[in-house]
Amino acid sequence: MKILLTGSTGYIGKRLIPVLVEAGHDVVCCVRDPKRFNPPKSLSKNITVLQLDLLDQASLENIPKDIDGAYYLVHSMSSSGDYKSMEETSAQNFRNALKNTNVKHVIYLSGIVNETELSKHLSSRKNVEIELAKGNYNFTTLRAGIIIGSGSASFEIIRDLVEKLPIMITPKWLNTKCQPIGISDVLAFLSKSLFNPKTFNENFDIGGPDILTYKEMLLNFGKARQLKRKIITVPIMTPKLSSYWLYFVTSTSYKLATSLVNSMKIEVVCRDNRINTILGITPLSYNESLKRAFSKIENNEILSSWKDAYSSSGLNFDISEFINVPSFGCFKDHRIQTINNREATIDKIWAIGGTTGWYYGTWLWKIRGYLDKVFGGVGLRRGRTNPSIINVGDSIDFWRVLYADKTEGRLLLFAEMKLPGEAWLEFKVVNNKLTQTATFRPLGLAGRLYWYAVLPFHGFIFKGMLKALTTDN
């Protein structure tokens, strides 16, 4: 069967592709920016790439007519303040585009929406479900709460809180109940629902066997990591203060933190588990899901991470817009150093950021990251998904990967920190020489003043980093 997959570069989409291929399907991967789509080569025979923007009706005309099924895995809650309108329009455009295809079944992954009063985020999910259900195809909605898996936003936020704070003064919404589910079970429900008549034109809540408060989830995480943690809930934290608390302590963006806080005040507990019987699935417990996530992290087997989504920075852009580094009206720090061992230098470049750091003046990088968080930026807390592998579109601390070719020896990064302008950092190995170039395109007078203010620091930070990258261990 030919399956159309939206959200192919997202956390769920990346993991669903190999599951669908293994089930014998050919997958049409819909991406807005093909340059940041990096599927394993082993899957290339069974997938095709389709450039598509759900807000651009003209691009939707490229959807193949002979598709049999489709997944709608698109969410926009941290990309815009008006995401509810964007999500509604996207759903309508998608539904209308499918009228011209042979699609028999569409599956939408939503959130649990059983309360009468919903947050803006959950209300938008419900609205998307209503719009998609109007199509002339069989439709299934799977509603999930907190998804636990290596690289998931929920898991990483819990991890940040527990591993960084021995004592937590938290808002009262930590006593809200939820029903977490492991990522492996989410994928099982998504794949086994496809073309199953018993799921047609129905909506199901999917969750694990445990109903826990957010406080219990944090404490259980601490036990699993053998960390003693004390949590004190207070009634005085406003939603705005709670959002700032979550933003500063964890790696989440402020927009995402705001959406999450508003949703965490609402119970997300399954109505029933009839879908388990229909599909023959026995979901993992919360603790079992944690163990699996830890195993993936320890073995560097994180297939996808929410941090690599553009929403982790709060920005909304295509890589193609910045792949060509400008020169006119820009300031540059350009350095060249002869190298003795090309492979060793490239390996160092490909390990940059995250736990490795930036090789020189690490404390200054940390200060810059802290200042970025204070002014509403991403800071350094995103780290990186894999310690040695880099793909286009990945996040590395407060940078976004625009170009990465290890064989060629070239890595190009774009800054997602708060700046009065735009910045690029490029490493290029040619003829046994490493060229390291930092480019800054200032925005107005503030941008020019910023460049000259940090120029003294660039002098020894970039010099020291270049020396460290070219020195044999």
KOLDO-708716 format. One record per residue (C-alpha): residue in three letters; x, y, z. Coordinates in nm, 2 decimals. Last residue first. Layout:
<recs>
{'ALA'; {X; Y; Z}}
...
</recs>
This chain:
<recs>
{'ASN'; {4.54; 1.45; 2.09}}
{'ASP'; {4.64; 1.62; 1.76}}
{'THR'; {4.59; 1.99; 1.75}}
{'THR'; {4.37; 2.13; 1.47}}
{'LEU'; {4.04; 2.15; 1.66}}
{'ALA'; {4.20; 2.29; 1.97}}
{'LYS'; {4.38; 2.56; 1.78}}
{'LEU'; {4.07; 2.67; 1.60}}
{'MET'; {3.88; 2.68; 1.93}}
{'GLY'; {4.15; 2.89; 2.09}}
{'LYS'; {4.15; 3.15; 1.81}}
{'PHE'; {3.77; 3.16; 1.81}}
{'ILE'; {3.75; 3.22; 2.18}}
{'PHE'; {4.06; 3.45; 2.19}}
{'GLY'; {3.96; 3.72; 1.94}}
{'HIS'; {3.59; 3.65; 1.97}}
{'PHE'; {3.59; 3.78; 2.32}}
{'PRO'; {3.74; 4.12; 2.21}}
{'LEU'; {3.48; 4.14; 1.93}}
{'VAL'; {3.18; 4.09; 2.16}}
{'ALA'; {3.11; 4.47; 2.21}}
{'TYR'; {3.21; 4.55; 1.85}}
{'TRP'; {2.95; 4.30; 1.71}}
{'TYR'; {2.68; 4.42; 1.95}}
{'LEU'; {2.73; 4.79; 1.86}}
{'ARG'; {2.68; 4.69; 1.49}}
{'GLY'; {2.37; 4.50; 1.56}}
{'ALA'; {2.22; 4.77; 1.77}}
{'LEU'; {2.29; 5.02; 1.49}}
{'GLY'; {2.07; 4.84; 1.25}}
{'LEU'; {2.04; 4.46; 1.21}}
{'PRO'; {2.39; 4.32; 1.19}}
{'ARG'; {2.48; 4.03; 0.95}}
{'PHE'; {2.74; 3.83; 1.14}}
{'THR'; {2.97; 3.57; 0.99}}
{'ALA'; {3.20; 3.34; 1.19}}
{'THR'; {3.45; 3.15; 0.96}}
{'GLN'; {3.68; 2.86; 1.04}}
{'THR'; {3.90; 2.73; 0.76}}
{'LEU'; {4.08; 2.41; 0.84}}
{'LYS'; {4.37; 2.33; 0.61}}
{'ASN'; {4.49; 2.00; 0.49}}
{'ASN'; {4.38; 2.08; 0.13}}
{'VAL'; {4.03; 2.17; 0.23}}
{'VAL'; {3.85; 2.13; 0.57}}
{'LYS'; {3.56; 2.37; 0.62}}
{'PHE'; {3.40; 2.49; 0.94}}
{'GLU'; {3.13; 2.75; 0.93}}
{'LEU'; {2.95; 2.96; 1.19}}
{'TRP'; {2.66; 3.18; 1.09}}
{'ALA'; {2.49; 3.48; 1.25}}
{'GLU'; {2.18; 3.69; 1.20}}
{'GLY'; {2.10; 4.03; 1.35}}
{'PRO'; {2.03; 4.20; 1.69}}
{'LEU'; {2.07; 3.85; 1.84}}
{'LYS'; {1.87; 3.61; 2.05}}
{'MET'; {2.02; 3.27; 2.00}}
{'GLU'; {1.91; 3.06; 1.70}}
{'ALA'; {2.25; 3.09; 1.52}}
{'PHE'; {2.30; 2.91; 1.19}}
{'LEU'; {2.56; 2.64; 1.15}}
{'LEU'; {2.76; 2.52; 0.85}}
{'LEU'; {2.97; 2.20; 0.86}}
{'ARG'; {3.21; 2.10; 0.58}}
{'GLY'; {3.46; 1.82; 0.56}}
{'GLU'; {3.35; 1.69; 0.23}}
{'THR'; {3.32; 1.34; 0.37}}
{'LYS'; {3.15; 1.47; 0.68}}
{'ASP'; {2.89; 1.66; 0.49}}
{'ALA'; {2.67; 1.88; 0.71}}
{'TYR'; {2.48; 2.19; 0.60}}
{'LEU'; {2.23; 2.41; 0.78}}
{'VAL'; {2.27; 2.27; 1.13}}
{'ARG'; {2.09; 2.49; 1.38}}
{'TRP'; {2.28; 2.66; 1.66}}
{'PHE'; {2.18; 2.74; 2.03}}
{'ASP'; {2.30; 2.40; 2.16}}
{'ILE'; {2.34; 2.19; 1.85}}
{'SER'; {2.00; 2.15; 1.68}}
{'ASP'; {1.96; 1.91; 1.39}}
{'GLY'; {1.82; 2.04; 1.06}}
{'VAL'; {2.09; 1.88; 0.84}}
{'ASN'; {2.23; 1.58; 1.02}}
{'ILE'; {2.51; 1.54; 1.26}}
{'ILE'; {2.63; 1.21; 1.42}}
{'SER'; {2.90; 1.20; 1.69}}
{'PRO'; {2.73; 1.28; 2.03}}
{'ASN'; {2.37; 1.22; 1.90}}
{'THR'; {2.07; 1.44; 1.99}}
{'ARG'; {2.25; 1.76; 2.07}}
{'GLY'; {2.25; 2.00; 2.36}}
{'ARG'; {1.91; 2.17; 2.40}}
{'ARG'; {2.03; 2.34; 2.72}}
{'LEU'; {2.27; 2.59; 2.55}}
{'GLY'; {2.04; 2.89; 2.56}}
{'VAL'; {1.71; 2.88; 2.37}}
{'GLY'; {1.64; 3.25; 2.37}}
{'GLY'; {1.40; 3.46; 2.58}}
{'PHE'; {1.64; 3.73; 2.70}}
{'VAL'; {1.74; 3.55; 3.02}}
{'LYS'; {1.78; 3.23; 2.82}}
{'ASP'; {2.03; 3.40; 2.59}}
{'LEU'; {2.22; 3.54; 2.89}}
{'TYR'; {2.26; 3.19; 3.02}}
{'GLY'; {2.39; 3.06; 2.68}}
{'ARG'; {2.64; 3.35; 2.66}}
{'ILE'; {2.75; 3.26; 3.01}}
{'LYS'; {2.79; 2.90; 2.92}}
{'TRP'; {2.99; 2.99; 2.61}}
{'LEU'; {3.21; 3.20; 2.83}}
{'TRP'; {3.27; 2.91; 3.06}}
{'THR'; {3.36; 2.69; 2.77}}
{'GLY'; {3.64; 2.92; 2.67}}
{'TYR'; {3.79; 2.66; 2.43}}
{'TYR'; {3.68; 2.32; 2.30}}
{'TRP'; {3.32; 2.42; 2.22}}
{'GLY'; {3.15; 2.17; 2.45}}
{'THR'; {3.17; 1.80; 2.44}}
{'THR'; {2.85; 1.74; 2.64}}
{'GLY'; {2.65; 1.93; 2.38}}
{'GLY'; {2.87; 2.12; 2.13}}
{'ILE'; {3.12; 1.99; 1.89}}
{'ALA'; {3.15; 1.62; 1.81}}
{'TRP'; {3.14; 1.65; 1.43}}
{'ILE'; {3.42; 1.92; 1.45}}
{'LYS'; {3.63; 1.68; 1.66}}
{'ASP'; {3.58; 1.40; 1.41}}
{'ILE'; {3.67; 1.64; 1.13}}
{'THR'; {4.00; 1.73; 1.30}}
{'ALA'; {4.09; 1.36; 1.36}}
{'GLU'; {4.02; 1.27; 1.00}}
{'ARG'; {4.23; 1.55; 0.86}}
{'ASN'; {4.53; 1.48; 1.07}}
{'ASN'; {4.82; 1.73; 1.05}}
{'ILE'; {4.61; 2.05; 1.01}}
{'THR'; {4.71; 2.39; 0.88}}
{'GLN'; {4.50; 2.67; 1.03}}
{'ILE'; {4.28; 2.93; 0.87}}
{'ARG'; {4.07; 3.21; 1.04}}
{'HIS'; {3.79; 3.44; 0.93}}
{'ASP'; {3.60; 3.65; 1.18}}
{'LYS'; {3.34; 3.82; 0.96}}
{'PHE'; {3.12; 4.13; 0.98}}
{'CYS'; {2.85; 4.15; 0.71}}
{'GLY'; {2.71; 4.43; 0.49}}
{'PHE'; {2.76; 4.22; 0.18}}
{'SER'; {2.90; 3.87; 0.25}}
{'PRO'; {2.60; 3.65; 0.28}}
{'VAL'; {2.61; 3.28; 0.38}}
{'ASN'; {2.40; 3.08; 0.13}}
{'ILE'; {2.22; 2.81; 0.33}}
{'PHE'; {2.01; 3.07; 0.50}}
{'GLU'; {1.67; 3.07; 0.32}}
{'SER'; {1.72; 2.71; 0.21}}
{'ILE'; {1.70; 2.61; 0.58}}
{'ASP'; {1.34; 2.71; 0.58}}
{'PHE'; {1.21; 2.93; 0.87}}
{'ASN'; {0.99; 2.94; 1.17}}
{'LEU'; {1.15; 3.03; 1.50}}
{'GLY'; {1.04; 2.93; 1.85}}
{'SER'; {1.37; 2.75; 1.90}}
{'SER'; {1.23; 2.41; 1.99}}
{'SER'; {0.96; 2.47; 1.72}}
{'TYR'; {1.22; 2.41; 1.45}}
{'ALA'; {1.23; 2.04; 1.55}}
{'ASP'; {1.56; 1.91; 1.65}}
{'LYS'; {1.48; 1.95; 2.02}}
{'TRP'; {1.18; 1.72; 1.97}}
{'SER'; {1.42; 1.44; 1.93}}
{'SER'; {1.45; 1.15; 1.68}}
{'LEU'; {1.61; 0.81; 1.65}}
{'ILE'; {1.79; 0.82; 1.99}}
{'GLU'; {2.02; 0.52; 1.97}}
{'ASN'; {2.32; 0.66; 2.16}}
{'ASN'; {2.34; 0.34; 2.36}}
{'GLU'; {2.29; 0.51; 2.70}}
{'ILE'; {2.01; 0.72; 2.55}}
{'LYS'; {1.82; 0.42; 2.40}}
{'SER'; {1.85; 0.23; 2.73}}
{'PHE'; {1.73; 0.53; 2.93}}
{'ALA'; {1.42; 0.55; 2.71}}
{'ARG'; {1.35; 0.18; 2.75}}
{'LYS'; {1.38; 0.20; 3.12}}
{'LEU'; {1.14; 0.50; 3.13}}
{'SER'; {0.88; 0.31; 2.93}}
{'GLU'; {0.90; 0.02; 3.18}}
{'ASN'; {0.85; 0.27; 3.47}}
{'TYR'; {0.54; 0.42; 3.30}}
{'SER'; {0.40; 0.07; 3.23}}
{'LEU'; {0.41; -0.08; 2.88}}
{'PRO'; {0.09; -0.10; 2.67}}
{'THR'; {-0.07; -0.44; 2.60}}
{'ILE'; {-0.18; -0.43; 2.24}}
{'GLY'; {-0.42; -0.68; 2.07}}
{'LEU'; {-0.56; -0.42; 1.82}}
{'ILE'; {-0.93; -0.43; 1.92}}
{'THR'; {-0.84; -0.53; 2.28}}
{'ASN'; {-0.61; -0.23; 2.34}}
{'ILE'; {-0.86; 0.00; 2.15}}
{'ARG'; {-1.11; -0.08; 2.43}}
{'ASN'; {-0.90; 0.10; 2.68}}
{'ASP'; {-1.15; 0.34; 2.83}}
{'ARG'; {-1.21; 0.71; 2.89}}
{'CYS'; {-0.83; 0.77; 2.90}}
{'VAL'; {-0.69; 1.03; 3.14}}
{'VAL'; {-0.56; 1.37; 3.05}}
{'GLU'; {-0.66; 1.59; 3.34}}
{'ILE'; {-0.64; 1.96; 3.27}}
{'LYS'; {-0.40; 2.20; 3.45}}
{'MET'; {-0.12; 2.05; 3.25}}
{'SER'; {-0.27; 2.20; 2.93}}
{'ASN'; {-0.21; 2.56; 3.02}}
{'VAL'; {0.14; 2.48; 3.15}}
{'LEU'; {0.22; 2.29; 2.82}}
{'SER'; {0.11; 2.58; 2.60}}
{'THR'; {0.32; 2.83; 2.80}}
{'ALA'; {0.62; 2.60; 2.80}}
{'LEU'; {0.60; 2.56; 2.43}}
{'LYS'; {0.60; 2.94; 2.37}}
{'TYR'; {0.88; 2.98; 2.63}}
{'SER'; {1.10; 2.72; 2.45}}
{'THR'; {1.18; 2.39; 2.64}}
{'SER'; {1.53; 2.31; 2.76}}
{'THR'; {1.42; 2.30; 3.13}}
{'VAL'; {1.48; 2.52; 3.43}}
{'PHE'; {1.43; 2.86; 3.27}}
{'TYR'; {1.13; 2.77; 3.06}}
{'LEU'; {0.95; 2.57; 3.32}}
{'TRP'; {0.98; 2.85; 3.58}}
{'TYR'; {0.88; 3.11; 3.31}}
{'SER'; {0.57; 2.91; 3.23}}
{'SER'; {0.48; 2.87; 3.60}}
{'LEU'; {0.51; 3.24; 3.64}}
{'LYS'; {0.28; 3.30; 3.35}}
{'PRO'; {0.03; 3.04; 3.47}}
{'THR'; {0.03; 3.20; 3.82}}
{'MET'; {0.23; 3.03; 4.10}}
{'ILE'; {0.06; 3.10; 4.43}}
{'PRO'; {-0.09; 2.76; 4.51}}
{'VAL'; {0.24; 2.59; 4.62}}
{'THR'; {0.36; 2.24; 4.57}}
{'ILE'; {0.67; 2.11; 4.74}}
{'ILE'; {0.87; 1.83; 4.57}}
{'LYS'; {1.16; 1.65; 4.73}}
{'ARG'; {1.40; 1.44; 4.52}}
{'LYS'; {1.63; 1.15; 4.60}}
{'LEU'; {1.80; 1.03; 4.28}}
{'GLN'; {1.84; 0.66; 4.20}}
{'ARG'; {1.76; 0.73; 3.83}}
{'ALA'; {1.45; 0.51; 3.85}}
{'LYS'; {1.37; 0.66; 4.18}}
{'GLY'; {1.39; 1.02; 4.04}}
{'PHE'; {1.17; 0.92; 3.75}}
{'ASN'; {0.91; 0.79; 4.00}}
{'LEU'; {0.93; 1.12; 4.18}}
{'LEU'; {0.87; 1.32; 3.86}}
{'MET'; {0.58; 1.10; 3.75}}
{'GLU'; {0.43; 1.11; 4.09}}
{'LYS'; {0.43; 1.49; 4.08}}
{'TYR'; {0.27; 1.49; 3.73}}
{'THR'; {-0.01; 1.29; 3.89}}
{'LEU'; {-0.03; 0.93; 3.78}}
{'ILE'; {-0.27; 0.69; 3.61}}
{'ASP'; {-0.07; 0.38; 3.51}}
{'PRO'; {-0.17; 0.12; 3.25}}
{'GLY'; {-0.04; 0.31; 2.95}}
{'GLY'; {-0.25; 0.54; 2.73}}
{'ILE'; {-0.45; 0.55; 2.41}}
{'ASP'; {-0.78; 0.73; 2.38}}
{'PHE'; {-0.98; 0.63; 2.08}}
{'ASN'; {-1.18; 0.81; 1.81}}
{'GLU'; {-1.39; 0.63; 1.56}}
{'ASN'; {-1.47; 0.66; 1.19}}
{'PHE'; {-1.29; 0.33; 1.10}}
{'THR'; {-1.11; 0.16; 1.39}}
{'LYS'; {-1.28; -0.17; 1.35}}
{'PRO'; {-1.22; -0.16; 0.98}}
{'ASN'; {-0.84; -0.19; 1.03}}
{'PHE'; {-0.68; -0.02; 0.73}}
{'LEU'; {-0.41; 0.14; 0.96}}
{'SER'; {-0.49; 0.09; 1.33}}
{'LYS'; {-0.19; -0.15; 1.37}}
{'SER'; {0.06; 0.12; 1.26}}
{'LEU'; {-0.06; 0.40; 1.48}}
{'PHE'; {-0.13; 0.19; 1.78}}
{'ALA'; {0.21; 0.02; 1.76}}
{'LEU'; {0.39; 0.36; 1.71}}
{'VAL'; {0.21; 0.49; 2.03}}
{'ASP'; {0.31; 0.17; 2.21}}
{'SER'; {0.68; 0.22; 2.12}}
{'ILE'; {0.66; 0.59; 2.24}}
{'GLY'; {0.55; 0.48; 2.58}}
{'ILE'; {0.22; 0.61; 2.72}}
{'PRO'; {0.15; 0.85; 3.01}}
{'GLN'; {-0.20; 0.87; 3.18}}
{'CYS'; {-0.25; 1.20; 3.35}}
{'LYS'; {-0.37; 1.34; 3.68}}
{'THR'; {-0.32; 1.69; 3.80}}
{'ASN'; {-0.12; 1.73; 4.13}}
{'LEU'; {0.16; 1.91; 3.95}}
{'TRP'; {-0.10; 2.17; 3.88}}
{'LYS'; {-0.03; 2.31; 4.22}}
{'PRO'; {0.28; 2.50; 4.10}}
{'THR'; {0.62; 2.37; 4.20}}
{'ILE'; {0.90; 2.44; 4.46}}
{'MET'; {1.14; 2.16; 4.36}}
{'ILE'; {1.42; 2.03; 4.57}}
{'PRO'; {1.70; 1.82; 4.43}}
{'LEU'; {1.66; 2.01; 4.10}}
{'LYS'; {1.88; 1.94; 3.79}}
{'GLU'; {1.82; 1.57; 3.73}}
{'VAL'; {1.45; 1.58; 3.81}}
{'LEU'; {1.35; 1.89; 3.62}}
{'ASP'; {1.56; 1.83; 3.31}}
{'ARG'; {1.45; 1.46; 3.29}}
{'ILE'; {1.08; 1.56; 3.32}}
{'ILE'; {1.13; 1.81; 3.04}}
{'GLU'; {1.32; 1.56; 2.83}}
{'PHE'; {1.05; 1.30; 2.87}}
{'SER'; {0.77; 1.53; 2.78}}
{'ALA'; {0.94; 1.68; 2.48}}
{'SER'; {1.03; 1.33; 2.34}}
{'GLY'; {1.40; 1.26; 2.28}}
{'SER'; {1.40; 0.91; 2.44}}
{'GLY'; {1.05; 0.81; 2.50}}
{'ILE'; {0.75; 0.89; 2.72}}
{'ILE'; {0.44; 1.04; 2.55}}
{'ILE'; {0.21; 1.24; 2.78}}
{'GLY'; {-0.15; 1.22; 2.67}}
{'ALA'; {-0.26; 1.04; 2.35}}
{'ARG'; {-0.57; 1.06; 2.14}}
{'LEU'; {-0.59; 0.83; 1.83}}
{'THR'; {-0.83; 0.96; 1.57}}
{'THR'; {-0.95; 0.74; 1.29}}
{'PHE'; {-1.11; 0.85; 0.96}}
{'ASN'; {-1.25; 0.65; 0.67}}
{'TYR'; {-1.26; 0.87; 0.37}}
{'ASN'; {-1.48; 1.15; 0.22}}
{'GLY'; {-1.35; 1.42; 0.46}}
{'LYS'; {-1.54; 1.59; 0.74}}
{'ALA'; {-1.34; 1.40; 1.01}}
{'LEU'; {-1.04; 1.62; 0.93}}
{'GLU'; {-1.22; 1.93; 1.04}}
{'ILE'; {-1.35; 1.79; 1.36}}
{'GLU'; {-1.01; 1.64; 1.45}}
{'VAL'; {-0.84; 1.98; 1.38}}
{'ASN'; {-1.08; 2.14; 1.62}}
{'LYS'; {-1.00; 1.89; 1.89}}
{'ARG'; {-0.63; 1.96; 1.86}}
{'SER'; {-0.70; 2.33; 1.87}}
{'SER'; {-0.90; 2.29; 2.19}}
{'LEU'; {-0.61; 2.09; 2.33}}
{'HIS'; {-0.36; 2.38; 2.28}}
{'LYS'; {-0.60; 2.65; 2.38}}
{'SER'; {-0.67; 2.46; 2.70}}
{'LEU'; {-0.99; 2.27; 2.73}}
{'GLU'; {-1.30; 2.31; 2.94}}
{'THR'; {-1.55; 2.02; 2.90}}
{'GLU'; {-1.28; 1.77; 2.97}}
{'ASN'; {-1.22; 1.45; 2.76}}
{'VAL'; {-0.97; 1.59; 2.51}}
{'ILE'; {-0.68; 1.34; 2.51}}
{'GLY'; {-0.43; 1.47; 2.25}}
{'SER'; {-0.43; 1.40; 1.87}}
{'LEU'; {-0.27; 1.16; 1.63}}
{'TYR'; {-0.47; 1.16; 1.31}}
{'ILE'; {-0.53; 0.85; 1.09}}
{'VAL'; {-0.67; 0.87; 0.74}}
{'HIS'; {-0.81; 0.57; 0.55}}
{'LYS'; {-0.93; 0.50; 0.20}}
{'VAL'; {-0.72; 0.75; 0.00}}
{'ASN'; {-0.79; 0.73; -0.38}}
{'THR'; {-0.70; 1.09; -0.43}}
{'ASN'; {-0.86; 1.42; -0.56}}
{'LYS'; {-1.07; 1.47; -0.24}}
{'LEU'; {-0.74; 1.44; -0.04}}
{'ALA'; {-0.66; 1.80; -0.12}}
{'ASN'; {-0.97; 1.92; 0.05}}
{'ARG'; {-0.89; 1.74; 0.38}}
{'PHE'; {-0.53; 1.87; 0.37}}
{'ASN'; {-0.64; 2.23; 0.31}}
{'GLN'; {-0.90; 2.21; 0.59}}
{'ALA'; {-0.64; 2.06; 0.83}}
{'SER'; {-0.39; 2.33; 0.75}}
{'THR'; {-0.64; 2.60; 0.79}}
{'GLU'; {-0.74; 2.47; 1.14}}
{'GLU'; {-0.38; 2.43; 1.25}}
{'MET'; {-0.29; 2.79; 1.14}}
{'SER'; {-0.60; 2.94; 1.32}}
{'LYS'; {-0.51; 2.76; 1.64}}
{'TYR'; {-0.14; 2.85; 1.59}}
{'ASP'; {-0.20; 3.22; 1.63}}
{'GLY'; {0.09; 3.27; 1.88}}
{'SER'; {0.31; 3.09; 1.64}}
{'SER'; {0.56; 2.80; 1.62}}
{'SER'; {0.50; 2.65; 1.96}}
{'MET'; {0.16; 2.49; 1.90}}
{'SER'; {0.21; 2.39; 1.54}}
{'HIS'; {0.11; 2.02; 1.52}}
{'VAL'; {0.13; 1.79; 1.22}}
{'LEU'; {0.10; 1.41; 1.24}}
{'TYR'; {-0.18; 1.35; 0.99}}
{'TYR'; {-0.13; 1.00; 0.86}}
{'ALA'; {-0.25; 0.89; 0.52}}
{'GLY'; {-0.38; 0.57; 0.34}}
{'ASP'; {-0.42; 0.43; -0.01}}
{'ILE'; {-0.23; 0.69; -0.22}}
{'ASP'; {-0.29; 0.67; -0.59}}
{'LYS'; {-0.36; 1.04; -0.66}}
{'PRO'; {-0.01; 1.14; -0.55}}
{'ILE'; {0.00; 1.47; -0.35}}
{'ASN'; {0.14; 1.74; -0.58}}
{'GLU'; {-0.17; 1.95; -0.57}}
{'LEU'; {-0.09; 2.01; -0.20}}
{'SER'; {0.19; 2.25; -0.31}}
{'ALA'; {-0.07; 2.49; -0.46}}
{'GLN'; {-0.27; 2.49; -0.14}}
{'ASP'; {0.02; 2.64; 0.06}}
{'LEU'; {-0.06; 2.63; 0.43}}
{'LEU'; {-0.01; 2.25; 0.44}}
{'ASP'; {0.34; 2.30; 0.29}}
{'LEU'; {0.46; 2.01; 0.08}}
{'GLN'; {0.79; 1.89; -0.07}}
{'LEU'; {0.73; 1.52; -0.14}}
{'VAL'; {1.00; 1.26; -0.07}}
{'THR'; {0.97; 0.90; -0.18}}
{'ILE'; {1.01; 0.60; 0.04}}
{'ASN'; {1.05; 0.22; -0.01}}
{'LYS'; {1.38; 0.20; -0.19}}
{'SER'; {1.54; 0.46; 0.04}}
{'LEU'; {1.48; 0.27; 0.36}}
{'SER'; {1.83; 0.13; 0.40}}
{'LYS'; {1.97; 0.47; 0.33}}
{'PRO'; {1.83; 0.59; 0.67}}
{'PRO'; {1.61; 0.90; 0.63}}
{'ASN'; {1.77; 1.25; 0.64}}
{'PHE'; {1.50; 1.52; 0.57}}
{'ARG'; {1.65; 1.86; 0.66}}
{'LYS'; {1.72; 1.96; 0.30}}
{'PRO'; {1.37; 1.85; 0.19}}
{'ASP'; {1.21; 2.15; 0.37}}
{'ARG'; {0.83; 2.13; 0.40}}
{'VAL'; {0.83; 1.76; 0.42}}
{'CYS'; {0.58; 1.50; 0.31}}
{'CYS'; {0.72; 1.15; 0.31}}
{'VAL'; {0.54; 0.92; 0.06}}
{'VAL'; {0.58; 0.57; 0.22}}
{'ASP'; {0.57; 0.24; 0.03}}
{'HIS'; {0.42; -0.02; 0.27}}
{'GLY'; {0.55; -0.37; 0.36}}
{'ALA'; {0.50; -0.36; 0.74}}
{'GLU'; {0.88; -0.30; 0.77}}
{'VAL'; {0.83; 0.02; 0.57}}
{'LEU'; {0.55; 0.13; 0.80}}
{'VAL'; {0.77; 0.08; 1.11}}
{'PRO'; {1.07; 0.24; 0.94}}
{'ILE'; {0.87; 0.56; 0.88}}
{'LEU'; {0.69; 0.57; 1.22}}
{'ARG'; {1.00; 0.68; 1.41}}
{'LYS'; {1.07; 0.99; 1.19}}
{'GLY'; {0.70; 1.08; 1.20}}
{'ILE'; {0.67; 1.07; 1.58}}
{'TYR'; {0.95; 1.33; 1.65}}
{'GLY'; {0.89; 1.53; 1.34}}
{'THR'; {1.07; 1.52; 1.00}}
{'SER'; {0.79; 1.31; 0.84}}
{'GLY'; {0.52; 1.54; 0.98}}
{'THR'; {0.28; 1.43; 0.70}}
{'LEU'; {0.30; 1.06; 0.59}}
{'LEU'; {0.11; 0.95; 0.27}}
{'ILE'; {0.10; 0.57; 0.25}}
{'LYS'; {0.11; 0.36; -0.06}}
{'MET'; {0.00; 0.00; 0.00}}
</recs>
